[in-house]
Amino acid sequence: MAECIIAREAAAVLASKFESQFTGDDLRRGFQLYAEGAVSHAWLGGFSIVHGIVKDGRDVKLQLDLDFFEASECGCGERRCAHMAAVFFTVYAEHGRPREWLDDVLALRFHQTGAGSASSEGAATEEASEPGLRGRNGGVHPASPHAGAAHFRPEGSADSPERWPEMLKERLEELQRRHSGAIRIDIFHFTAYKKLVSIADGWEETAGQLFKLHAALYLLVRMDRHFAERASDYSAAYYRRVTDDLYAWFAERVRDAAMRIDARELKAGYRRHGEAVARMLRSGWSGEPAGPFDWAEIGRFLWSSLLADTGWLEEDRRVADELLSACGSAGARAARLSAISAHLNWLLGRDGEAMSKLKHPDLAPLPLIATYIETLFHSASWRRLAAWLEFSLPYLRRASADQFRRIIGCWREYALRQGEERRFMDALAALLPRSYPQYADFLLATERYREWTDFHLLNGIPPGKIDRAQLEKVEKRDVRLLFPLYHHAIERQISARSRASYREAVKLMKRLRDLYLAAGEEARFRLFAGVTAARHQRLHAFREELAKGKMLE
């Protein structure tokens, strides 16, 4: 087994955790595993974490966190287990006698609870005393009769959200003094988050999730400032990769914690906690210089899902507008503040102000506009939706395919539900030729068949370029509506004066013949074919193709 060495003081602190937080059954079973040599590996890694592997039917990997014991974990899935105890006894054996320590702990519990049965020890564990100095035989003696595992969490932290930034700052700086110089910055912050949120283990669920959310935002703020000020210390490739990884990971922690919190419960019973989170979020998006993280995205998620309180939104809007006024209209920070102010105004129902902010020259507003339109459509906010649809029109020419599809789809459904078909058609006409598929489909959906035919004739769109489903739909409605399309297409092919175009003209004539037959007007087709052949009788190649296609009588 690899040698594992920790300081005597660290071993004493670790022993206190096991005395106060582990049941007698887990300690006895852990000692048995230790005595049987089941601990195959144990070593001290970075971040003051003891790693261990215990053979218990299979290799079970675990970690004992010497800094924040609540962050310890075992591969068996239990928060406190015999595997952890086995590794503890292995480490403790360097400084004391594990057997005597275990006897002292079990004997002390017997006297405190007045019962020596194994069944009573589990209940007694929660009331176990906070250990103090170690005795001469390696045992641990109580310092107070009622201090337990909760003693290791700052008293009142769950009910003191105003102190959370200070608490997190102290813990993080302690970790930085010990480890940051020797560990990659991303690994350091991933592990630091795990250690920091362990403070809230055992808290009530909502308070615990709020603390996790606050911790994720706190670390994002710290990292954002660091990368903004020290960007030149990193190569461009590394800077981009590490900031992308950190942002994605911590943004997911933010979303996960926020989704576990009931917004109504937050406003009713945890308003101070919500204000603390709002302040931490504000310190991120209002910071200077602007770092690499997308605070507008994080803000939009939290304002819409959790912090949708008018008072908090108003305060953030006021701060954003003041900062925007102070920094001027140019630059990345002004663009970010404009996007944030626009979103806050939109949430508050001030669409005019929001639209004004989205006109910032350095902003690409269509992703936001598409989201606003979809949200208003699903909430049936028709008056506001109409205004945003009109606002989107100049930007749609440069929209991506997805953005165009999303906005036009909402506009179409709005037009059908609210009787605004003509207004929608005017918008589609303004967006031609890009809007051709939507325009043609909408004409048929509203049974404007004659307009559909005239539109294709006016724009010279041949039948071969028209969606087959649309052609079939018009044919079922009135096959005669297709005659003009084929007549014009045939003439255009003939006027091209090439053998290939003549062949294409004959193919179109064959299809036109089928349509005339379907309409019961075969005589009219024969007349059309005869007139066409006579008018172009000097085009010998065309007449040859007519003969091959059996179009001449």
FILO-765750 format. One line per 5 residues: number of its first residue (from 1); their letters; for each residue y, x, z of C-alpha. Coordinates in Angstrom, 2 decimals. Example, Ala and Ser with C-alpha at 12.3 -4.5 7.8 and 13.67 -1.06 7.14 Angstrom:
2
1> AS> -4.50:12.30:7.80; -1.06:13.67:7.14
***
This chain:
553
1> MAECI> 0.00:0.00:0.00; 3.48:1.25:-0.79; 5.41:2.30:2.29; 8.09:-0.12:3.42; 10.79:1.16:5.75
6> IAREA> 13.65:-0.88:7.21; 15.92:0.02:10.10; 14.88:-0.90:13.63; 17.89:-3.21:13.94; 16.94:-5.02:10.74
11> AAVLA> 13.38:-5.43:12.03; 14.72:-6.95:15.26; 16.87:-9.45:13.35; 13.93:-10.31:11.11; 11.73:-10.87:14.14
16> SKFES> 14.29:-13.30:15.56; 14.09:-15.36:12.38; 10.32:-15.62:12.57; 10.38:-16.53:16.26; 12.91:-19.33:15.77
21> QFTGD> 11.84:-20.75:12.44; 8.04:-20.43:12.14; 5.32:-22.51:13.74; 2.64:-20.95:15.87; 0.01:-21.85:13.30
26> DLRRG> 1.88:-19.97:10.56; 2.39:-16.94:12.83; -1.29:-16.85:13.86; -2.49:-17.25:10.28; -0.01:-14.63:9.11
31> FQLYA> -1.22:-12.18:11.74; -4.81:-12.81:10.62; -3.88:-12.01:7.01; -2.05:-8.89:8.15; -5.00:-7.74:10.28
36> EGAVS> -7.41:-8.30:7.39; -5.30:-6.09:5.12; -4.34:-8.96:2.82; -0.84:-7.51:2.30; -1.47:-5.35:-0.75
41> HAWLG> 2.14:-4.37:-1.42; 5.42:-4.47:0.49; 8.63:-2.69:-0.40; 12.37:-2.83:0.16; 14.30:-3.64:-3.01
46> GFSIV> 17.94:-4.11:-3.85; 20.12:-6.64:-2.02; 18.23:-5.93:1.23; 15.25:-7.96:0.03; 11.74:-7.15:1.22
51> HGIVK> 9.23:-7.91:-1.53; 5.59:-8.52:-0.75; 2.27:-9.42:-2.36; -0.39:-11.09:-0.23; -3.98:-11.63:-1.37
56> DGRDV> -4.95:-15.13:-0.25; -7.40:-16.35:-2.85; -4.85:-15.15:-5.41; -1.91:-12.77:-5.40; 1.01:-14.54:-3.73
61> KLQLD> 4.43:-12.94:-4.30; 7.26:-13.46:-1.86; 10.70:-12.25:-0.82; 12.21:-11.90:2.65; 16.01:-11.74:2.46
66> LDFFE> 17.31:-9.59:5.29; 20.94:-10.60:4.71; 20.50:-14.37:4.32; 17.07:-15.32:5.55; 17.45:-18.91:4.33
71> ASECG> 17.25:-17.55:0.78; 13.73:-16.17:1.38; 11.02:-17.70:-0.76; 7.27:-17.55:-1.36; 5.21:-18.17:-4.45
76> CGERR> 3.02:-20.64:-2.57; 5.91:-23.12:-2.66; 6.42:-23.45:1.11; 9.76:-22.52:2.67; 8.07:-21.07:5.75
81> CAHMA> 4.46:-19.93:5.53; 1.75:-17.57:6.75; 2.26:-15.27:3.75; 5.80:-14.53:4.89; 4.54:-13.91:8.40
86> AVFFT> 1.89:-11.47:7.13; 4.54:-9.36:5.37; 6.77:-9.56:8.44; 4.01:-8.15:10.65; 3.49:-5.36:8.10
91> VYAEH> 7.16:-4.41:8.27; 7.40:-4.91:12.03; 4.41:-2.62:12.65; 6.65:0.39:11.94; 8.72:-0.35:15.04
96> GRPRE> 6.54:-2.36:17.42; 3.13:-3.84:18.08; 2.60:-7.06:16.11; -0.18:-8.34:18.38; 1.92:-8.01:21.54
101> WLDDV> 4.97:-9.56:19.81; 2.89:-12.58:18.76; 1.43:-12.98:22.26; 4.90:-12.87:23.82; 6.29:-15.48:21.40
106> LALRF> 3.37:-17.88:21.91; 3.45:-17.42:25.67; 7.21:-18.06:25.77; 6.77:-21.29:23.82; 4.02:-22.41:26.18
111> HQTGA> 6.33:-22.09:29.15; 9.31:-23.72:27.39; 7.41:-26.77:26.14; 4.97:-27.18:29.00; 2.09:-27.50:26.55
116> GSASS> -0.13:-24.84:25.04; -1.67:-26.84:22.24; -1.14:-25.83:18.67; 0.07:-29.34:17.86; 3.00:-29.06:20.23
121> EGAAT> 4.21:-25.73:18.86; 5.47:-27.20:15.60; 7.84:-29.51:17.48; 8.81:-26.73:19.85; 9.81:-24.48:16.95
126> EEASE> 13.03:-26.40:16.31; 14.03:-25.92:19.96; 12.98:-22.26:20.15; 15.56:-19.98:21.69; 17.83:-17.59:19.87
131> PGLRG> 16.30:-14.16:20.49; 18.35:-11.34:21.89; 17.31:-7.74:22.63; 13.72:-6.61:22.30; 11.73:-5.84:25.46
136> RNGGV> 9.80:-2.66:26.14; 6.54:-4.15:24.80; 8.08:-5.30:21.51; 8.49:-8.90:22.61; 11.65:-10.92:22.11
141> HPASP> 13.43:-12.59:25.00; 15.72:-15.62:24.76; 19.47:-15.36:24.87; 20.16:-19.10:25.28; 17.88:-22.11:25.83
146> HAGAA> 18.95:-24.26:22.86; 19.95:-21.92:20.01; 17.67:-22.30:16.97; 17.57:-21.68:13.26; 20.82:-23.58:12.76
151> HFRPE> 22.61:-20.87:14.75; 22.48:-18.65:11.72; 24.67:-21.03:9.74; 28.38:-20.98:10.50; 29.05:-23.72:13.01
156> GSADS> 30.86:-26.72:11.56; 30.77:-25.35:8.00; 29.55:-28.62:6.49; 32.52:-30.45:8.03; 35.10:-27.75:7.32
161> PERWP> 35.48:-27.53:3.53; 38.92:-25.96:3.98; 37.14:-22.86:5.34; 34.65:-22.58:2.50; 36.70:-20.14:0.35
166> EMLKE> 37.25:-17.85:3.33; 33.59:-18.02:4.30; 32.45:-17.28:0.75; 34.95:-14.45:0.43; 33.68:-12.77:3.59
171> RLEEL> 30.02:-13.05:2.58; 30.64:-11.91:-0.98; 32.70:-8.90:0.06; 29.94:-7.90:2.46; 27.45:-8.00:-0.39
176> QRRHS> 29.80:-6.05:-2.65; 30.16:-3.30:-0.04; 26.40:-2.95:0.12; 25.22:-3.41:-3.42; 27.66:-3.98:-6.27
181> GAIRI> 28.17:-0.35:-7.18; 24.48:0.16:-7.96; 23.58:-3.16:-9.62; 24.56:-4.73:-12.92; 27.39:-7.19:-12.51
186> DIFHF> 25.44:-10.17:-13.88; 22.38:-9.53:-11.69; 24.63:-9.05:-8.68; 26.32:-12.44:-9.14; 23.09:-14.30:-9.92
191> TAYKK> 21.59:-13.01:-6.68; 24.82:-13.40:-4.71; 24.94:-17.10:-5.60; 21.45:-17.60:-4.26; 22.36:-15.86:-1.02
196> LVSIA> 25.64:-17.75:-0.61; 24.23:-21.24:-1.16; 21.50:-20.58:1.41; 24.26:-21.12:3.97; 23.98:-24.83:3.25
201> DGWEE> 20.21:-25.09:3.72; 19.57:-27.85:6.21; 22.92:-29.58:5.63; 23.08:-33.23:4.71; 22.35:-33.60:0.97
206> TAGQL> 25.82:-34.51:-0.29; 27.59:-31.83:1.76; 25.02:-29.26:0.67; 25.44:-30.06:-3.03; 29.23:-29.98:-2.67
211> FKLHA> 28.97:-26.53:-1.10; 26.75:-25.34:-3.96; 29.25:-26.70:-6.46; 32.09:-25.02:-4.60; 30.20:-21.70:-4.47
216> ALYLL> 29.48:-21.77:-8.21; 33.15:-22.44:-8.97; 34.25:-19.75:-6.51; 32.09:-17.11:-8.19; 33.24:-18.24:-11.64
221> VRMDR> 36.86:-17.79:-10.55; 36.17:-14.32:-9.16; 34.31:-13.22:-12.28; 36.93:-14.71:-14.60; 39.66:-12.70:-12.88
226> HFAER> 37.55:-9.55:-12.94; 36.78:-9.75:-16.65; 40.37:-10.67:-17.51; 41.72:-7.62:-15.69; 38.92:-5.16:-16.53
231> ASDYS> 37.99:-6.10:-20.09; 38.79:-2.62:-21.35; 36.14:-1.17:-19.00; 33.34:-2.71:-21.08; 32.21:-2.30:-24.65
236> AAYYR> 32.92:-5.32:-26.82; 29.24:-6.16:-27.34; 28.35:-5.88:-23.65; 31.45:-7.80:-22.59; 30.63:-10.68:-24.91
241> RVTDD> 26.97:-10.82:-23.91; 27.42:-10.56:-20.17; 30.29:-13.05:-20.03; 28.37:-15.53:-22.19; 25.29:-15.22:-19.97
246> LYAWF> 27.23:-15.56:-16.73; 29.25:-18.53:-17.96; 26.20:-20.39:-19.25; 24.24:-19.80:-16.04; 27.00:-20.76:-13.62
251> AERVR> 28.17:-23.71:-15.72; 24.62:-25.03:-15.45; 24.77:-24.60:-11.64; 28.01:-26.60:-11.66; 26.50:-29.40:-13.73
256> DAAMR> 23.31:-29.51:-11.68; 25.14:-29.78:-8.35; 27.66:-32.33:-9.66; 24.95:-34.59:-11.08; 23.30:-34.76:-7.66
261> IDARE> 26.46:-36.09:-6.00; 27.37:-39.78:-5.97; 31.04:-40.01:-7.01; 31.54:-43.19:-4.99; 30.09:-41.58:-1.87
266> LKAGY> 32.31:-38.56:-2.47; 35.48:-40.67:-2.47; 34.39:-42.79:0.47; 32.96:-40.26:2.92; 33.66:-36.78:1.61
271> RRHGE> 37.21:-36.94:0.34; 38.22:-33.65:1.97; 35.22:-31.97:0.38; 36.19:-33.39:-3.01; 39.73:-32.12:-2.58
276> AVARM> 38.36:-28.67:-1.77; 36.31:-28.70:-4.98; 39.33:-29.92:-6.98; 41.44:-27.08:-5.57; 38.81:-24.49:-6.46
281> LRSGW> 38.54:-25.89:-9.99; 42.34:-25.80:-10.29; 42.44:-22.15:-9.25; 40.13:-21.42:-12.15; 41.95:-23.11:-15.03
286> SGEPA> 45.43:-22.28:-13.73; 44.76:-18.58:-13.23; 46.60:-15.78:-14.97; 45.67:-13.76:-16.89; 43.30:-16.07:-18.71
291> GPFDW> 39.72:-14.82:-18.59; 36.77:-15.41:-20.91; 35.39:-18.59:-19.30; 35.98:-22.06:-20.73; 37.65:-23.79:-17.80
296> AEIGR> 38.73:-26.68:-20.00; 35.05:-27.51:-20.62; 34.14:-27.25:-16.94; 37.16:-29.34:-16.02; 36.36:-32.06:-18.54
301> FLWSS> 32.87:-32.39:-17.15; 33.95:-32.58:-13.49; 36.99:-34.80:-14.06; 34.91:-37.29:-16.00; 31.77:-37.27:-13.87
306> LLADT> 32.79:-36.48:-10.29; 36.51:-35.96:-9.70; 37.69:-39.09:-11.51; 40.16:-39.99:-8.78; 43.65:-40.96:-9.90
311> GWLEE> 45.32:-38.96:-7.16; 43.44:-35.77:-7.96; 43.93:-36.23:-11.70; 47.66:-36.80:-11.27; 48.02:-33.63:-9.23
316> DRRVA> 46.12:-31.58:-11.79; 48.19:-33.04:-14.62; 51.40:-32.19:-12.81; 50.27:-28.60:-12.23; 49.10:-28.20:-15.84
321> DELLS> 52.39:-29.47:-17.25; 54.43:-27.26:-14.94; 52.43:-24.18:-15.91; 52.67:-25.09:-19.58; 56.42:-25.46:-19.34
326> ACGSA> 56.69:-22.08:-17.60; 54.52:-20.11:-20.03; 56.02:-21.44:-23.25; 54.25:-22.83:-26.29; 52.62:-19.70:-27.74
331> GARAA> 49.44:-17.92:-26.81; 45.90:-18.64:-25.70; 46.93:-19.70:-22.20; 49.36:-22.28:-23.55; 46.62:-23.64:-25.83
336> RLSAI> 44.21:-23.90:-22.90; 46.75:-25.63:-20.70; 47.62:-28.00:-23.55; 43.95:-28.99:-23.91; 43.66:-29.51:-20.15
341> SAHLN> 46.86:-31.55:-19.97; 45.74:-33.62:-22.98; 42.43:-34.46:-21.32; 44.02:-35.36:-18.01; 46.56:-37.59:-19.74
346> WLLGR> 43.76:-39.25:-21.70; 41.81:-39.92:-18.51; 44.95:-41.45:-17.02; 45.41:-43.69:-20.08; 48.49:-41.90:-21.41
351> DGEAM> 47.37:-41.57:-25.00; 50.77:-40.69:-26.44; 51.13:-37.72:-24.11; 47.58:-36.63:-24.81; 48.10:-36.74:-28.57
356> SKLKH> 51.31:-34.76:-28.23; 49.51:-32.00:-26.33; 46.67:-31.86:-28.88; 49.14:-30.98:-31.62; 49.42:-27.45:-30.22
361> PDLAP> 49.11:-25.09:-33.24; 46.42:-22.93:-31.62; 44.18:-25.86:-30.76; 41.28:-27.26:-32.79; 41.49:-30.82:-31.47
366> LPLIA> 38.76:-32.58:-33.45; 35.91:-31.99:-30.97; 38.03:-33.63:-28.25; 39.21:-36.40:-30.55; 35.63:-37.23:-31.55
371> TYIET> 34.62:-37.42:-27.89; 37.56:-39.65:-27.00; 36.85:-41.99:-29.91; 33.17:-42.34:-29.03; 33.96:-42.95:-25.36
376> LFHSA> 36.56:-45.61:-26.15; 34.23:-47.26:-28.65; 31.38:-47.53:-26.15; 33.76:-48.90:-23.50; 35.16:-51.45:-26.01
381> SWRRL> 38.73:-50.20:-25.46; 39.79:-51.47:-28.88; 43.57:-51.04:-28.60; 43.31:-47.42:-27.49; 40.55:-46.77:-30.00
386> AAWLE> 42.70:-47.98:-32.91; 45.44:-45.52:-31.94; 43.03:-42.58:-31.73; 41.41:-43.46:-35.05; 44.79:-43.36:-36.77
391> FSLPY> 45.60:-40.09:-35.00; 42.37:-38.52:-36.25; 43.02:-39.22:-39.94; 45.02:-36.06:-40.83; 42.45:-33.87:-39.07
396> LRRAS> 39.39:-35.41:-40.73; 39.91:-33.49:-43.95; 39.03:-30.29:-42.08; 36.33:-31.82:-39.89; 32.79:-30.50:-39.73
401> ADQFR> 30.07:-32.71:-41.14; 29.05:-33.83:-37.65; 32.60:-34.60:-36.53; 33.29:-36.51:-39.76; 30.11:-38.55:-39.40
406> RIIGC> 30.77:-39.38:-35.74; 34.38:-40.52:-36.22; 33.79:-42.43:-39.45; 30.76:-44.12:-37.89; 32.83:-45.40:-34.96
411> WREYA> 35.65:-46.43:-37.29; 33.27:-48.44:-39.48; 31.76:-50.35:-36.55; 35.21:-50.96:-35.09; 36.43:-52.33:-38.44
416> LRQGE> 33.47:-54.70:-38.76; 33.79:-55.99:-35.19; 37.56:-56.36:-35.18; 38.13:-57.57:-38.75; 39.89:-54.36:-39.78
421> ERRFM> 37.91:-53.79:-43.00; 40.92:-53.30:-45.26; 42.49:-50.79:-42.88; 39.23:-48.84:-42.79; 38.94:-48.90:-46.58
426> DALAA> 42.48:-47.53:-46.87; 41.52:-44.68:-44.54; 38.39:-43.93:-46.58; 40.41:-44.02:-49.79; 42.81:-41.48:-48.30
431> LLPRS> 39.88:-39.19:-47.52; 38.31:-39.29:-50.99; 36.39:-37.54:-52.44; 34.84:-36.48:-49.11; 34.46:-40.06:-47.96
436> YPQYA> 32.77:-41.24:-51.18; 29.32:-42.00:-49.62; 30.86:-43.95:-46.74; 33.33:-45.75:-49.01; 30.69:-46.92:-51.50
441> DFLLA> 28.30:-47.97:-48.74; 31.01:-49.94:-46.93; 31.90:-51.85:-50.12; 28.31:-53.04:-50.38; 28.03:-53.74:-46.63
446> TERYR> 31.00:-56.10:-46.93; 29.70:-57.58:-50.19; 32.50:-56.24:-52.34; 30.16:-55.73:-55.32; 32.78:-56.04:-58.03
451> EWTDF> 35.00:-53.53:-56.25; 31.99:-51.23:-55.99; 31.47:-51.34:-59.75; 35.16:-50.87:-60.51; 35.36:-47.92:-58.10
456> HLLNG> 32.54:-46.07:-59.87; 33.97:-46.84:-63.29; 37.43:-45.67:-62.27; 36.11:-42.40:-60.91; 33.66:-41.81:-63.77
461> IPPGK> 30.60:-41.63:-61.55; 27.46:-42.02:-63.70; 24.38:-43.95:-62.49; 22.48:-40.69:-62.05; 24.97:-39.61:-59.38
466> IDRAQ> 24.83:-42.88:-57.45; 22.52:-43.39:-54.49; 19.34:-45.07:-55.71; 19.32:-47.48:-52.77; 22.82:-48.66:-53.70
471> LEKVE> 21.81:-49.18:-57.33; 18.81:-51.24:-56.25; 20.95:-53.33:-53.92; 23.48:-54.12:-56.67; 20.66:-54.85:-59.14
476> KRDVR> 19.16:-57.40:-56.77; 22.56:-58.98:-56.25; 23.55:-59.23:-59.92; 22.04:-56.90:-62.50; 24.93:-57.55:-64.88
481> LLFPL> 27.24:-55.59:-62.56; 25.44:-52.42:-63.64; 25.90:-52.93:-67.41; 29.44:-51.40:-67.56; 28.29:-48.30:-65.65
486> YHHAI> 25.58:-47.57:-68.19; 27.80:-48.38:-71.20; 30.43:-45.88:-70.08; 27.87:-43.26:-69.09; 26.18:-43.47:-72.51
491> ERQIS> 29.49:-43.02:-74.32; 30.40:-40.01:-72.19; 27.09:-38.34:-73.00; 27.49:-38.95:-76.72; 31.03:-37.53:-76.65
496> ARSRA> 29.68:-34.27:-75.21; 28.24:-33.50:-78.70; 25.09:-31.60:-77.74; 21.40:-32.15:-78.22; 20.86:-32.25:-74.45
501> SYREA> 23.59:-34.84:-73.94; 22.13:-36.96:-76.75; 18.75:-36.93:-75.02; 20.42:-38.01:-71.78; 22.25:-40.83:-73.61
506> VKLMK> 18.93:-42.13:-74.95; 17.39:-42.05:-71.46; 20.30:-44.12:-70.19; 19.86:-46.56:-73.09; 16.19:-47.03:-72.17
511> RLRDL> 17.14:-47.84:-68.59; 19.90:-50.16:-69.79; 17.37:-51.97:-72.00; 15.24:-52.65:-68.91; 18.24:-54.07:-67.10
516> YLAAG> 19.14:-56.34:-70.03; 15.52:-57.54:-70.19; 15.62:-58.26:-66.44; 18.74:-60.37:-67.05; 17.06:-62.20:-69.96
521> EEARF> 19.57:-60.82:-72.47; 17.45:-58.70:-74.79; 19.46:-59.84:-77.82; 22.67:-58.50:-76.36; 21.03:-55.09:-75.83
526> RLFAG> 19.83:-54.96:-79.44; 23.37:-55.74:-80.54; 24.74:-52.96:-78.29; 22.17:-50.44:-79.56; 22.88:-51.33:-83.18
531> VTAAR> 26.64:-51.06:-82.79; 26.30:-47.71:-80.98; 24.01:-46.25:-83.66; 26.34:-47.43:-86.45; 29.46:-46.05:-84.77
536> HQRLH> 27.88:-42.61:-84.44; 25.88:-42.56:-87.69; 27.36:-39.20:-88.70; 25.86:-37.56:-85.60; 22.52:-36.69:-87.13
541> AFREE> 21.12:-35.11:-84.00; 21.97:-38.21:-82.01; 20.25:-40.45:-84.56; 17.18:-38.22:-84.41; 17.05:-38.68:-80.62
546> LAKGK> 17.48:-42.43:-81.07; 14.54:-42.44:-83.43; 12.39:-40.42:-81.07; 13.25:-42.87:-78.29; 12.48:-45.81:-80.58
551> MLE> 16.00:-47.14:-80.18; 16.41:-47.80:-83.92; 15.00:-50.92:-85.55
***
